[in-house]
Amino acid sequence: MRIPARFAPIVFGALLSAVMVAIVSAFVLATSQGIHPGFLAKWARSCATTWPIAFVAVTLIAPWVRKVVARVTA
């Protein structure tokens, strides 16, 4: 099953924010609390609560960032 191309910006935002949240939350938890037996549960909870915010931010900010990049690059 393929997603129609008109949804590409939303799919981009969803995937980028999911990867970003997974990496950053794992790093922050590991550096602040260390890796311990409950690490995966805390990490999953952190991702689940943070991802919606990151998704909205990436989806709303990405068009502006693309415009800025287009202006400052040749």
C-alpha positions as CSV (number, residue, x, y, z in Angstrom):
1,M,0.0,0.0,0.0
2,R,1.4,3.4,-1.0
3,I,0.4,6.8,0.4
4,P,-0.7,9.4,-2.1
5,A,2.0,12.0,-3.0
6,R,-0.2,14.8,-1.7
7,F,0.5,13.6,1.8
8,A,4.2,13.7,1.4
9,P,4.8,16.7,3.7
10,I,2.8,15.0,6.5
11,V,4.6,11.7,6.0
12,F,8.0,13.5,6.0
13,G,7.1,15.3,9.2
14,A,5.9,12.1,10.9
15,L,9.0,10.1,10.0
16,L,11.5,12.9,10.7
17,S,10.0,13.7,14.0
18,A,9.8,10.1,15.0
19,V,13.4,9.4,14.3
20,M,14.5,12.7,15.9
21,V,12.5,12.1,19.1
22,A,13.7,8.5,19.3
23,I,17.4,9.4,19.1
24,V,17.3,12.6,21.2
25,S,15.2,11.1,24.0
26,A,17.4,8.0,24.2
27,F,20.5,10.2,24.4
28,V,19.0,12.5,27.0
29,L,17.8,9.6,29.2
30,A,21.0,7.7,28.9
31,T,23.1,10.7,29.9
32,S,20.9,12.0,32.6
33,Q,19.8,8.7,34.2
34,G,22.1,6.1,32.8
35,I,21.0,2.8,31.2
36,H,19.2,0.7,33.8
37,P,16.6,-2.1,33.8
38,G,13.7,0.3,33.3
39,F,15.4,2.3,30.6
40,L,13.4,1.0,27.6
41,A,10.0,1.7,29.4
42,K,11.1,5.2,30.2
43,W,12.4,5.7,26.7
44,A,9.1,4.5,25.2
45,R,7.1,6.7,27.5
46,S,9.3,9.7,26.7
47,C,9.0,9.1,22.9
48,A,5.2,8.7,23.2
49,T,4.7,12.0,25.1
50,T,7.2,14.0,23.1
51,W,6.5,12.8,19.5
52,P,3.2,14.7,19.0
53,I,4.9,18.0,19.9
54,A,7.8,17.3,17.6
55,F,5.5,16.2,14.8
56,V,3.6,19.4,14.9
57,A,6.7,21.5,15.2
58,V,8.5,19.8,12.2
59,T,5.4,19.9,10.1
60,L,4.8,23.6,10.7
61,I,8.4,24.7,10.6
62,A,9.7,22.6,7.6
63,P,8.2,24.8,4.9
64,W,9.9,27.9,6.4
65,V,13.2,26.1,6.7
66,R,13.0,25.0,3.1
67,K,12.5,28.7,2.0
68,V,15.4,29.9,4.2
69,V,17.6,27.2,2.8
70,A,16.6,28.1,-0.8
71,R,17.5,31.8,-0.2
72,V,20.9,31.1,1.4
73,T,22.1,28.5,-1.1
74,A,23.1,28.9,-4.7
